[in-house]
Amino acid sequence: MSCEPWYVQRRRELEAAAPVKRKTKKWQRRFVSVPWVWANQLKTCDRAATFKLALLLLYEHWRSNGSWVRLTNALAATIDILPEAKRRALADLERRGLVSVERGSRETPVVTVLHVSLFYSSLLSSLHFLCSQLCIDRPKAHKAQQADKNQGDDIYDHACR
């Protein structure tokens, strides 16, 4: 018989029988969609911090479903931007007309991304135009048969109404 209490032995048995926890792969940002309006404005960008901050703001804008972004120093530090460089880059983006910034005294700036809704609305109007062109080429009887066969043709059906 050993000198340790029963609950210590039981804990060792349970730890030995427990499945080994695997480390899950950390989630990573994969890509950022950049509107052409932004790309044209950022062509003449002379600071790397401005370009990196623009990409971060577009990503965070997408992630927050089109809402404003509270740009903290910690958020900027995730892409290696110092607070002073953040301030300069934010002023540069505001001067270019890509963002609007609400600043309080010694508070985190709240950034509203501009011109992105124009990008998505033009993308949707182009899609609607292409689908309407497809409707012209396809007769209505064929369309009804296709709808019976393929229920996943939602974009086509929506554009043809």
PADREN-829638 format. One record per residue: residue number from 1; chain; z, y, x of N, C-alpha, C, CB in turn. Coordinates in pm, 1 decimal, padded with zeros to 6 digits. Last residue first. Glycine has a CB too. Layout:
N
[rec NUM,A,[Z,Y,X],[Z,Y,X],[Z,Y,X],[Z,Y,X]]
...
***
This chain:
161
[rec 161,A,[-06234.2,03832.7,-03629.5],[-06189.3,03874.8,-03763.5],[-06219.9,04019.5,-03788.0],[-06040.3,03850.7,-03781.0]]
[rec 160,A,[-06289.3,03766.7,-03371.1],[-06398.9,03759.5,-03467.0],[-06357.8,03804.1,-03606.1],[-06452.5,03619.5,-03473.0]]
[rec 159,A,[-06053.3,03769.8,-03227.6],[-06150.9,03873.9,-03199.4],[-06261.1,03878.0,-03304.5],[-06211.1,03852.9,-03062.2]]
[rec 158,A,[-05925.8,03540.6,-03325.2],[-05864.3,03672.2,-03342.8],[-05966.2,03782.9,-03324.3],[-05748.8,03691.0,-03245.0]]
[rec 157,A,[-06095.4,03335.1,-03240.1],[-06075.9,03359.1,-03382.2],[-06018.9,03497.4,-03408.5],[-05984.9,03253.6,-03441.0]]
[rec 156,A,[-06066.5,03359.2,-02959.9],[-06197.9,03373.8,-03022.8],[-06182.1,03408.3,-03169.7],[-06280.8,03245.1,-03006.9]]
[rec 155,A,[-05796.2,03310.8,-02927.7],[-05852.0,03437.5,-02881.8],[-05985.7,03463.0,-02950.5],[-05869.0,03437.7,-02728.3]]
[rec 154,A,[-05760.4,03046.2,-03026.6],[-05698.5,03160.3,-03093.5],[-05760.8,03292.7,-03053.4],[-05551.4,03163.4,-03063.9]]
[rec 153,A,[-05838.5,02772.3,-03012.9],[-05935.9,02878.0,-02989.2],[-05887.2,03010.3,-03050.9],[-06073.8,02838.2,-03047.3]]
[rec 152,A,[-05694.7,02544.6,-03066.1],[-05648.5,02630.7,-02957.5],[-05739.7,02747.0,-02928.8],[-05632.0,02551.2,-02834.3]]
[rec 151,A,[-05813.0,02375.9,-03245.8],[-05716.0,02470.2,-03299.7],[-05669.3,02569.3,-03192.8],[-05596.2,02395.0,-03357.7]]
[rec 150,A,[-06112.7,02246.9,-03278.3],[-06033.3,02305.6,-03171.0],[-05939.4,02410.8,-03228.8],[-06124.6,02367.6,-03062.2]]
[rec 149,A,[-06226.4,02149.8,-03513.9],[-06214.5,02064.0,-03395.5],[-06111.5,02116.8,-03297.0],[-06349.1,02050.9,-03326.4]]
[rec 148,A,[-06215.2,02366.0,-03686.0],[-06156.4,02239.5,-03726.5],[-06133.2,02149.0,-03607.0],[-06245.0,02170.1,-03828.0]]
[rec 147,A,[-06353.7,02554.1,-03537.1],[-06212.6,02579.4,-03567.7],[-06143.0,02451.9,-03612.0],[-06199.2,02686.8,-03676.1]]
[rec 146,A,[-06608.7,02444.2,-03538.3],[-06537.7,02453.4,-03411.2],[-06388.2,02475.1,-03435.4],[-06595.5,02567.6,-03325.0]]
[rec 145,A,[-06678.3,02477.5,-03804.1],[-06669.5,02343.7,-03748.2],[-06586.8,02344.4,-03619.9],[-06809.4,02287.6,-03721.3]]
[rec 144,A,[-06676.6,02757.4,-03816.8],[-06584.4,02681.0,-03901.5],[-06567.8,02539.0,-03848.1],[-06634.9,02677.5,-04047.4]]
[rec 143,A,[-06884.2,02817.3,-03634.1],[-06749.4,02867.0,-03608.7],[-06646.8,02788.0,-03689.6],[-06740.1,03016.7,-03642.5]]
[rec 142,A,[-07101.8,02713.2,-03760.8],[-07061.3,02652.4,-03634.6],[-06917.9,02692.5,-03601.3],[-07157.1,02693.8,-03520.5]]
[rec 141,A,[-07107.5,02894.4,-03969.0],[-07087.5,02752.3,-03998.7],[-07040.2,02679.1,-03873.0],[-07218.3,02688.4,-04052.9]]
[rec 140,A,[-07161.2,03137.4,-03837.7],[-07032.7,03117.7,-03903.2],[-07006.4,02970.7,-03934.1],[-07026.6,03198.9,-04030.8]]
[rec 139,A,[-07315.4,03114.0,-03505.6],[-07319.9,03125.7,-03651.3],[-07185.5,03089.7,-03713.0],[-07429.8,03036.1,-03708.9]]
[rec 138,A,[-07273.0,03306.1,-03216.4],[-07237.0,03180.9,-03283.3],[-07242.7,03199.6,-03434.2],[-07096.1,03133.6,-03240.1]]
[rec 137,A,[-07334.5,03560.3,-03123.5],[-07422.0,03450.8,-03085.5],[-07393.9,03322.6,-03164.4],[-07408.2,03424.0,-02937.9]]
[rec 136,A,[-07128.6,03717.1,-03217.5],[-07265.0,03747.7,-03258.4],[-07355.7,03629.1,-03233.6],[-07317.3,03870.5,-03184.7]]
[rec 135,A,[-06906.8,03618.5,-03085.9],[-06916.9,03599.2,-03231.2],[-07058.4,03625.4,-03280.4],[-06818.5,03691.1,-03304.6]]
[rec 134,A,[-06943.1,03709.2,-02827.2],[-06954.9,03565.5,-02853.2],[-06971.2,03538.3,-03001.1],[-06833.0,03491.0,-02799.7]]
[rec 133,A,[-06887.5,03975.1,-02865.6],[-07023.0,03936.9,-02826.9],[-07045.3,03788.1,-02849.3],[-07049.3,03972.9,-02680.3]]
[rec 132,A,[-06616.5,03958.7,-02916.6],[-06703.6,04002.1,-03026.1],[-06849.8,03969.7,-02994.0],[-06686.6,04153.9,-03052.2]]
[rec 131,A,[-06527.3,03882.2,-02664.9],[-06515.3,03787.5,-02775.9],[-06603.4,03828.6,-02893.1],[-06369.8,03776.8,-02821.4]]
[rec 130,A,[-06582.7,04117.6,-02522.7],[-06647.9,03991.9,-02485.2],[-06641.5,03890.5,-02598.7],[-06583.0,03933.7,-02359.4]]
[rec 129,A,[-06413.3,04298.3,-02660.0],[-06557.3,04320.2,-02655.8],[-06630.9,04190.6,-02623.7],[-06592.0,04427.8,-02552.7]]
[rec 128,A,[-06162.2,04186.9,-02604.5],[-06207.0,04197.2,-02743.6],[-06358.7,04215.2,-02749.6],[-06136.1,04314.7,-02815.0]]
[rec 127,A,[-06157.9,04223.5,-02328.3],[-06152.0,04088.7,-02383.3],[-06202.1,04088.6,-02527.4],[-06008.3,04033.0,-02375.9]]
[rec 126,A,[-06156.2,04501.6,-02318.1],[-06267.0,04427.2,-02257.5],[-06272.5,04285.5,-02312.1],[-06253.1,04424.4,-02104.3]]
[rec 125,A,[-05912.6,04552.9,-02441.8],[-06034.4,04599.2,-02507.6],[-06157.6,04528.7,-02449.4],[-06048.4,04752.3,-02493.2]]
[rec 124,A,[-05738.3,04437.4,-02254.1],[-05747.8,04379.5,-02388.6],[-05873.6,04425.7,-02460.4],[-05624.7,04416.3,-02471.3]]
[rec 123,A,[-05784.8,04610.9,-02037.5],[-05808.1,04467.9,-02022.1],[-05824.1,04401.3,-02158.8],[-05692.9,04402.7,-01943.7]]
[rec 122,A,[-05700.0,04850.8,-02143.1],[-05841.3,04835.9,-02108.3],[-05877.3,04689.2,-02089.7],[-05873.9,04914.8,-01980.9]]
[rec 121,A,[-05428.5,04789.5,-02173.5],[-05507.5,04818.5,-02293.1],[-05656.6,04807.5,-02263.5],[-05474.4,04958.5,-02346.8]]
[rec 120,A,[-05350.4,04749.9,-01906.5],[-05347.0,04637.2,-01998.7],[-05427.5,04664.7,-02124.7],[-05204.1,04604.1,-02035.4]]
[rec 119,A,[-05397.4,05011.5,-01804.5],[-05457.9,04893.8,-01742.2],[-05463.4,04778.4,-01842.0],[-05379.1,04852.1,-01615.9]]
[rec 118,A,[-05234.4,05168.6,-01962.3],[-05378.4,05191.0,-01965.3],[-05452.8,05070.0,-01909.9],[-05414.8,05316.9,-01885.7]]
[rec 117,A,[-04988.2,05075.6,-01881.7],[-05029.5,05045.0,-02018.6],[-05179.2,05069.7,-02035.5],[-04949.5,05129.5,-02119.8]]
[rec 116,A,[-04977.6,05184.8,-01629.6],[-04989.6,05039.8,-01640.1],[-05034.4,05003.0,-01780.5],[-04855.8,04970.3,-01605.5]]
[rec 115,A,[-04935.0,05457.5,-01616.5],[-05072.6,05408.0,-01604.4],[-05085.6,05257.4,-01611.7],[-05131.0,05454.5,-01476.7]]
[rec 114,A,[-04600.6,05456.3,-01474.3],[-04707.8,05514.2,-01555.3],[-04839.8,05443.6,-01527.6],[-04721.3,05664.8,-01527.6]]
[rec 113,A,[-04268.6,05352.0,-01489.9],[-04399.6,05326.6,-01430.8],[-04506.9,05378.2,-01526.0],[-04419.6,05174.5,-01401.0]]
[rec 112,A,[-03980.6,05527.2,-01442.0],[-04072.4,05481.0,-01546.0],[-04211.2,05469.4,-01483.8],[-04073.1,05578.4,-01669.9]]
[rec 111,A,[-03667.3,05488.1,-01292.4],[-03811.1,05505.1,-01272.4],[-03887.0,05448.3,-01391.5],[-03856.9,05436.9,-01141.4]]
[rec 110,A,[-03377.4,05645.5,-01213.8],[-03437.1,05560.2,-01316.4],[-03586.4,05590.7,-01316.4],[-03372.0,05584.5,-01459.6]]
[rec 109,A,[-03172.9,05650.7,-00919.5],[-03285.7,05701.4,-00998.7],[-03337.9,05596.2,-01096.9],[-03399.1,05746.5,-00906.1]]
[rec 108,A,[-02821.2,05654.9,-00919.0],[-02940.4,05574.5,-00896.1],[-03055.4,05629.5,-00980.0],[-02914.0,05425.5,-00929.7]]
[rec 107,A,[-02672.1,05970.6,-00834.1],[-02686.9,05851.7,-00917.3],[-02815.3,05778.7,-00880.9],[-02686.4,05889.0,-01067.0]]
[rec 106,A,[-02626.7,06228.6,-00734.9],[-02566.1,06113.2,-00668.3],[-02566.0,05988.3,-00757.2],[-02423.5,06146.6,-00626.3]]
[rec 105,A,[-02727.7,06365.3,-01026.6],[-02665.3,06398.5,-00898.8],[-02588.7,06276.6,-00848.1],[-02570.7,06521.8,-00912.7]]
[rec 104,A,[-03018.7,06182.4,-01134.7],[-02891.8,06249.2,-01159.7],[-02830.5,06282.7,-01025.4],[-02795.7,06160.7,-01245.6]]
[rec 103,A,[-03360.4,06168.6,-01215.0],[-03258.1,06167.7,-01110.7],[-03134.2,06240.0,-01161.3],[-03310.6,06233.6,-00980.3]]
[rec 102,A,[-03622.3,05992.9,-01325.9],[-03507.4,06068.1,-01376.3],[-03397.8,06054.8,-01271.7],[-03459.4,06015.7,-01518.4]]
[rec 101,A,[-03965.0,05998.6,-01258.8],[-03831.9,05964.9,-01209.9],[-03728.9,06054.5,-01277.0],[-03824.2,05978.8,-01056.1]]
[rec 100,A,[-04269.8,05832.8,-01312.6],[-04185.9,05948.4,-01342.3],[-04042.9,05906.3,-01314.3],[-04203.8,05998.4,-01491.2]]
[rec 99,A,[-04554.0,05733.7,-01114.4],[-04423.5,05709.8,-01176.0],[-04363.6,05842.2,-01220.6],[-04328.1,05637.1,-01077.9]]
[rec 98,A,[-04798.7,05829.5,-01032.9],[-04789.4,05688.2,-01069.3],[-04658.1,05653.8,-01138.5],[-04805.4,05602.4,-00946.5]]
[rec 97,A,[-04852.2,06077.3,-00925.1],[-04862.7,06060.2,-01069.0],[-04854.0,05915.9,-01115.4],[-04989.7,06118.3,-01115.9]]
[rec 96,A,[-04807.1,06147.2,-00665.9],[-04937.6,06087.9,-00695.6],[-04957.1,06061.7,-00845.4],[-04954.0,05957.8,-00618.3]]
[rec 95,A,[-04542.1,06225.0,-00681.9],[-04643.5,06327.1,-00654.0],[-04783.3,06275.4,-00686.4],[-04636.3,06371.0,-00506.9]]
[rec 94,A,[-04424.3,05974.9,-00713.2],[-04415.6,06071.8,-00822.6],[-04519.7,06182.2,-00805.4],[-04274.3,06132.7,-00829.6]]
[rec 93,A,[-04474.2,05864.5,-00465.8],[-04531.5,05800.8,-00584.5],[-04528.6,05895.0,-00704.9],[-04455.8,05671.6,-00617.2]]
[rec 92,A,[-04319.8,06044.5,-00310.4],[-04463.8,06032.7,-00288.9],[-04532.6,05970.3,-00410.5],[-04492.3,05949.0,-00163.2]]
[rec 91,A,[-04061.5,05994.7,-00402.1],[-04117.9,06129.3,-00418.9],[-04269.8,06125.9,-00402.9],[-04055.5,06227.7,-00316.9]]
[rec 90,A,[-04041.4,05731.3,-00316.0],[-04034.6,05760.5,-00458.6],[-04091.0,05898.8,-00488.5],[-03890.4,05750.2,-00508.5]]
[rec 89,A,[-04047.9,05767.3,-00040.1],[-04154.5,05690.7,-00105.5],[-04157.5,05718.4,-00255.9],[-04135.8,05539.8,-00079.8]]
[rec 88,A,[-03809.7,05911.8,00004.0],[-03939.6,05970.3,00038.3],[-04054.2,05900.2,-00034.7],[-03962.3,05963.1,00189.5]]
[rec 87,A,[-03618.9,05723.7,-00088.9],[-03625.3,05856.7,-00147.4],[-03761.1,05921.5,-00120.5],[-03512.7,05944.6,-00092.4]]
[rec 86,A,[-03667.7,05508.8,00083.7],[-03683.1,05491.8,-00061.0],[-03700.3,05627.1,-00128.1],[-03561.8,05417.4,-00120.9]]
[rec 85,A,[-03591.7,05616.6,00324.3],[-03733.9,05584.0,00305.3],[-03763.7,05563.6,00157.2],[-03772.6,05457.2,00385.8]]
[rec 84,A,[-03317.7,05627.6,00272.4],[-03392.1,05752.1,00298.6],[-03542.3,05731.6,00279.9],[-03363.6,05802.9,00441.4]]
[rec 83,A,[-03251.9,05349.6,00236.1],[-03233.2,05449.8,00129.9],[-03311.6,05579.3,00151.5],[-03087.5,05482.9,00117.7]]
[rec 82,A,[-03511.9,05125.2,00359.0],[-03386.1,05197.6,00374.8],[-03374.5,05305.4,00266.8],[-03376.4,05260.8,00516.2]]
[rec 81,A,[-03649.7,04825.9,00265.6],[-03667.3,04970.5,00256.9],[-03529.5,05035.0,00263.7],[-03742.8,05011.6,00125.7]]
[rec 80,A,[-03683.4,04539.8,00246.7],[-03661.2,04609.2,00374.1],[-03696.2,04757.3,00368.8],[-03741.9,04543.3,00482.6]]
[rec 79,A,[-03677.7,04432.9,-00001.2],[-03807.4,04435.7,00066.6],[-03802.7,04526.5,00189.5],[-03917.6,04483.0,-00030.1]]
[rec 78,A,[-03414.7,04460.1,-00068.7],[-03471.9,04324.8,-00074.8],[-03609.5,04318.9,-00009.9],[-03481.3,04277.5,-00219.9]]
[rec 77,A,[-03359.3,04728.2,-00071.4],[-03329.3,04655.4,00052.3],[-03385.2,04513.7,00049.7],[-03178.8,04650.8,00075.5]]
[rec 76,A,[-03409.6,04798.4,-00331.6],[-03505.8,04840.0,-00229.4],[-03483.6,04764.1,-00098.6],[-03495.4,04991.2,-00204.9]]
[rec 75,A,[-03178.4,04689.2,-00443.5],[-03308.7,04639.2,-00485.1],[-03415.2,04675.9,-00381.9],[-03346.3,04695.2,-00623.3]]
[rec 74,A,[-02985.1,04847.5,-00317.4],[-02985.3,04702.3,-00294.3],[-03119.7,04641.6,-00333.7],[-02871.2,04634.6,-00373.6]]
[rec 73,A,[-03034.5,05097.5,-00419.8],[-03058.3,05075.9,-00277.0],[-03063.1,04926.5,-00245.0],[-02948.9,05144.9,-00193.1]]
[rec 72,A,[-03208.5,05072.2,-00738.4],[-03089.3,05078.8,-00654.0],[-03127.0,05060.5,-00507.6],[-02986.6,04972.3,-00696.6]]
[rec 71,A,[-03371.8,05187.4,-00986.1],[-03405.0,05157.3,-00846.4],[-03283.7,05177.3,-00756.6],[-03521.4,05245.5,-00798.2]]
[rec 70,A,[-03422.9,05064.0,-01286.6],[-03316.2,05133.2,-01215.3],[-03329.5,05093.0,-01068.6],[-03172.6,05097.4,-01273.7]]
[rec 69,A,[-03711.0,05106.1,-01473.5],[-03650.3,05030.8,-01363.5],[-03542.8,05117.0,-01299.7],[-03757.2,04987.9,-01258.0]]
[rec 68,A,[-03812.9,05068.3,-01821.2],[-03785.7,05146.5,-01700.9],[-03715.2,05058.7,-01598.0],[-03699.9,05271.6,-01734.4]]
[rec 67,A,[-04025.8,04797.8,-01940.5],[-03919.2,04895.9,-01952.5],[-03905.6,04974.6,-01822.6],[-03786.4,04827.4,-01988.3]]
[rec 66,A,[-04200.7,04587.2,-01934.1],[-04253.7,04721.1,-01952.6],[-04149.1,04829.4,-01967.4],[-04340.3,04722.8,-02070.3]]
[rec 65,A,[-04037.6,04360.0,-01887.1],[-04122.6,04370.3,-02006.2],[-04164.6,04513.4,-02036.5],[-04050.8,04313.0,-02125.9]]
[rec 64,A,[-03926.1,04341.6,-01641.4],[-03842.7,04401.1,-01746.1],[-03921.7,04424.1,-01874.5],[-03783.1,04533.1,-01697.6]]
[rec 63,A,[-04135.5,04242.7,-01485.5],[-04020.2,04156.4,-01512.3],[-03932.4,04209.9,-01624.9],[-03937.3,04140.5,-01386.4]]
[rec 62,A,[-04303.4,04464.6,-01468.2],[-04350.1,04344.9,-01536.9],[-04230.8,04257.9,-01578.0],[-04447.3,04265.0,-01446.9]]
[rec 61,A,[-04133.9,04627.8,-01317.3],[-04183.0,04674.1,-01446.3],[-04231.1,04555.9,-01529.8],[-04296.3,04776.5,-01427.6]]
[rec 60,A,[-04109.4,04478.9,-01086.1],[-03991.4,04497.2,-01169.4],[-04029.2,04547.8,-01308.3],[-03894.0,04594.1,-01102.7]]
[rec 59,A,[-04377.3,04501.1,-00992.8],[-04318.5,04371.0,-01021.5],[-04199.6,04385.1,-01115.7],[-04275.5,04301.8,-00892.0]]
[rec 58,A,[-04401.7,04776.8,-00958.3],[-04491.5,04706.4,-01049.8],[-04434.5,04570.5,-01088.9],[-04629.8,04688.9,-00986.1]]
[rec 57,A,[-04201.0,04818.4,-00765.4],[-04189.1,04880.0,-00897.1],[-04281.1,04813.4,-00999.2],[-04220.4,05028.7,-00888.2]]
[rec 56,A,[-04305.0,04673.9,-00547.0],[-04176.6,04636.1,-00605.1],[-04161.8,04692.8,-00746.3],[-04061.4,04684.7,-00516.1]]
[rec 55,A,[-04538.1,04820.4,-00496.7],[-04548.1,04679.9,-00536.5],[-04419.1,04631.9,-00602.4],[-04580.7,04592.2,-00415.1]]
[rec 54,A,[-04419.4,05064.4,-00423.2],[-04512.2,05058.6,-00536.5],[-04524.8,04915.2,-00587.5],[-04651.1,05113.7,-00496.2]]
[rec 53,A,[-04279.1,04992.0,-00195.2],[-04205.0,05033.5,-00313.3],[-04293.1,05030.5,-00437.9],[-04147.5,05173.2,-00293.0]]
[rec 52,A,[-04491.4,04938.6,-00021.1],[-04399.0,04831.1,-00057.1],[-04320.5,04865.9,-00182.9],[-04302.9,04802.5,00058.4]]
[rec 51,A,[-04605.4,05197.2,-00006.4],[-04683.5,05084.9,-00057.1],[-04592.4,04971.0,-00102.5],[-04780.9,05035.1,00050.2]]
[rec 50,A,[-04392.2,05340.0,00105.5],[-04449.8,05381.2,-00022.8],[-04526.0,05265.5,-00086.1],[-04543.0,05502.8,-00004.2]]
[rec 49,A,[-04351.9,05210.4,00348.6],[-04244.9,05206.4,00248.6],[-04298.0,05245.2,00110.1],[-04129.6,05300.4,00289.6]]
[rec 48,A,[-04575.3,05277.1,00496.1],[-04562.9,05139.0,00448.6],[-04457.4,05129.8,00339.4],[-04527.6,05044.1,00564.9]]
[rec 47,A,[-04755.1,05573.5,00442.2],[-04627.6,05510.4,00475.5],[-04622.1,05369.4,00417.2],[-04509.5,05595.2,00423.2]]
[rec 46,A,[-04990.5,05675.3,00349.5],[-04971.3,05673.3,00495.0],[-04838.5,05610.6,00537.1],[-04979.5,05814.0,00549.4]]
[rec 45,A,[-05238.5,05607.3,00114.8],[-05095.5,05600.3,00143.1],[-05073.9,05588.1,00294.0],[-05030.1,05480.7,00068.4]]
[rec 44,A,[-05487.2,05604.3,00012.8],[-05457.5,05706.3,00114.0],[-05310.8,05709.5,00151.1],[-05499.9,05842.5,00064.8]]
[rec 43,A,[-05472.1,05404.3,-00179.1],[-05564.3,05390.1,-00065.3],[-05527.9,05484.7,00047.9],[-05708.4,05415.9,-00109.6]]
[rec 42,A,[-05320.6,05450.8,-00402.2],[-05249.1,05403.5,-00282.7],[-05340.9,05383.0,-00162.5],[-05177.6,05273.7,-00313.7]]
[rec 41,A,[-05503.5,05519.6,-00598.0],[-05407.4,05620.4,-00552.2],[-05339.9,05579.2,-00421.3],[-05301.5,05644.6,-00659.6]]
[rec 40,A,[-05639.3,05278.2,-00630.7],[-05711.7,05396.5,-00583.6],[-05617.9,05503.8,-00533.0],[-05798.2,05452.8,-00694.1]]
[rec 39,A,[-05429.0,05116.8,-00725.5],[-05495.5,05082.1,-00599.4],[-05570.9,05202.6,-00543.6],[-05592.5,04963.5,-00619.9]]
[rec 38,A,[-05368.5,05239.0,-00969.3],[-05269.9,05239.0,-00861.1],[-05336.5,05211.2,-00726.9],[-05160.5,05134.9,-00888.1]]
[rec 37,A,[-05604.4,05186.3,-01104.1],[-05557.2,05324.2,-01092.9],[-05458.0,05335.5,-00977.7],[-05492.1,05371.2,-01225.3]]
[rec 36,A,[-05614.9,04909.4,-01105.1],[-05706.4,04982.3,-01017.5],[-05665.8,05127.6,-01001.2],[-05847.5,04974.6,-01071.4]]
[rec 35,A,[-05287.5,04748.8,-01097.6],[-05398.9,04812.9,-01168.3],[-05486.1,04892.7,-01071.0],[-05345.9,04905.2,-01280.2]]
[rec 34,A,[-05181.8,04449.1,-00963.1],[-05193.6,04591.9,-00933.3],[-05312.1,04649.5,-01009.6],[-05209.6,04616.1,-00780.4]]
[rec 33,A,[-04948.2,04201.6,-00996.8],[-05074.7,04248.3,-01051.1],[-05080.8,04400.5,-01034.8],[-05090.7,04206.6,-01201.4]]
[rec 32,A,[-04808.8,04004.9,-00745.3],[-04796.1,04127.5,-00823.7],[-04935.4,04167.0,-00869.7],[-04728.5,04242.8,-00740.9]]
[rec 31,A,[-04652.3,03682.8,-00682.3],[-04762.7,03778.2,-00676.8],[-04730.1,03899.1,-00763.9],[-04895.3,03712.1,-00722.6]]
[rec 30,A,[-04398.8,03547.5,-00641.0],[-04525.6,03491.0,-00596.2],[-04635.5,03595.6,-00582.1],[-04570.2,03384.0,-00691.8]]
[rec 29,A,[-04061.4,03536.2,-00550.3],[-04167.2,03615.6,-00612.4],[-04299.3,03564.6,-00556.2],[-04148.3,03770.8,-00585.6]]
[rec 28,A,[-03882.6,03228.6,-00581.9],[-03943.6,03334.6,-00502.7],[-04042.8,03411.8,-00586.8],[-04012.2,03277.4,-00378.5]]
[rec 27,A,[-03586.9,03034.5,-00601.4],[-03699.2,03096.8,-00668.8],[-03750.3,03212.4,-00585.1],[-03659.6,03144.6,-00809.3]]
[rec 26,A,[-03503.1,02777.8,-00374.9],[-03475.9,02911.1,-00426.2],[-03603.2,02970.0,-00486.2],[-03420.5,03002.4,-00314.7]]
[rec 25,A,[-03478.1,02444.0,-00463.3],[-03553.9,02543.8,-00390.2],[-03533.4,02680.1,-00455.5],[-03704.0,02506.6,-00385.5]]
[rec 24,A,[-03157.8,02297.4,-00466.1],[-03278.9,02336.4,-00536.0],[-03347.8,02446.2,-00456.5],[-03247.5,02383.4,-00680.5]]
[rec 23,A,[-03019.1,02036.9,-00293.0],[-03037.6,02181.1,-00293.6],[-03167.7,02211.4,-00367.0],[-03039.4,02239.2,-00148.2]]
[rec 22,A,[-02865.1,01779.3,-00476.0],[-02977.2,01827.2,-00396.5],[-02981.7,01977.6,-00402.0],[-03109.7,01767.3,-00445.4]]
[rec 21,A,[-02565.3,01607.7,-00457.2],[-02635.4,01722.2,-00513.4],[-02745.8,01764.7,-00418.3],[-02538.3,01839.3,-00540.4]]
[rec 20,A,[-02522.2,01266.6,-00500.7],[-02539.1,01373.2,-00402.5],[-02618.8,01486.8,-00465.9],[-02610.1,01320.4,-00274.1]]
[rec 19,A,[-02298.1,01149.0,-00752.9],[-02432.1,01161.3,-00694.3],[-02438.6,01281.1,-00599.3],[-02538.8,01175.5,-00805.4]]
[rec 18,A,[-01981.4,00997.4,-00681.0],[-02059.0,01107.6,-00738.7],[-02197.0,01115.5,-00673.1],[-01983.8,01242.0,-00721.8]]
[rec 17,A,[-01833.8,00812.0,-00542.1],[-01925.7,00761.7,-00644.3],[-02015.7,00871.2,-00701.7],[-01847.2,00696.6,-00756.3]]
[rec 16,A,[-01677.0,00971.0,-00378.6],[-01768.4,00875.6,-00316.1],[-01872.8,00826.6,-00415.7],[-01690.7,00756.7,-00258.7]]
[rec 15,A,[-01529.2,01108.8,-00567.4],[-01618.7,01183.6,-00479.0],[-01718.5,01091.5,-00411.8],[-01538.8,01259.6,-00373.7]]
[rec 14,A,[-01383.3,00894.9,-00679.1],[-01478.9,00969.5,-00761.6],[-01576.9,01048.3,-00676.6],[-01405.2,01063.8,-00855.8]]
[rec 13,A,[-01227.1,00817.8,-00458.1],[-01318.7,00722.4,-00520.1],[-01425.6,00794.2,-00602.1],[-01241.3,00624.3,-00608.6]]
[rec 12,A,[-01078.6,01053.5,-00417.7],[-01168.2,01003.8,-00312.4],[-01271.3,00905.8,-00368.8],[-01086.8,00935.8,-00200.7]]
[rec 11,A,[-00932.7,01054.5,-00656.9],[-01025.7,01163.2,-00626.8],[-01125.2,01122.4,-00518.9],[-00949.3,01288.1,-00582.9]]
[rec 10,A,[-00774.9,00826.3,-00625.2],[-00873.5,00830.6,-00733.6],[-00977.5,00940.0,-00709.0],[-00803.5,00853.8,-00868.8]]
[rec 9,A,[-00612.5,00905.7,-00411.3],[-00702.5,00791.4,-00395.1],[-00813.6,00795.6,-00500.7],[-00623.6,00658.3,-00405.0]]
[rec 8,A,[-00477.8,01109.4,-00539.9],[-00558.1,01141.0,-00421.9],[-00657.3,01028.9,-00396.0],[-00468.3,01163.4,-00298.1]]
[rec 7,A,[-00341.0,00978.7,-00740.6],[-00445.5,01073.3,-00779.4],[-00532.9,01115.2,-00660.9],[-00382.7,01196.2,-00842.8]]
[rec 6,A,[-00148.2,00823.1,-00609.3],[-00260.1,00757.6,-00677.0],[-00373.7,00854.1,-00707.9],[-00212.3,00692.9,-00804.9]]
[rec 5,A,[-00047.0,00952.4,-00284.3],[-00034.5,00931.4,-00428.9],[-00162.1,00875.7,-00489.6],[00002.2,01061.6,-00497.9]]
[rec 4,A,[-00025.8,00767.1,00027.5],[-00072.7,00879.9,-00053.5],[-00063.9,00848.1,-00201.9],[-00216.8,00916.4,-00016.3]]
[rec 3,A,[00041.3,00546.4,00172.5],[00145.2,00645.6,00148.4],[00099.5,00760.2,00059.3],[00193.5,00700.3,00278.8]]
[rec 2,A,[-00075.6,00225.5,00048.4],[-00082.4,00345.2,00131.6],[00023.6,00446.2,00088.9],[-00222.4,00408.4,00123.9]]
[rec 1,A,[00000.0,-00116.5,00082.7],[00000.0,00000.0,00000.0],[00000.0,00124.5,00088.3],[00119.9,-00001.1,-00094.7]]
***
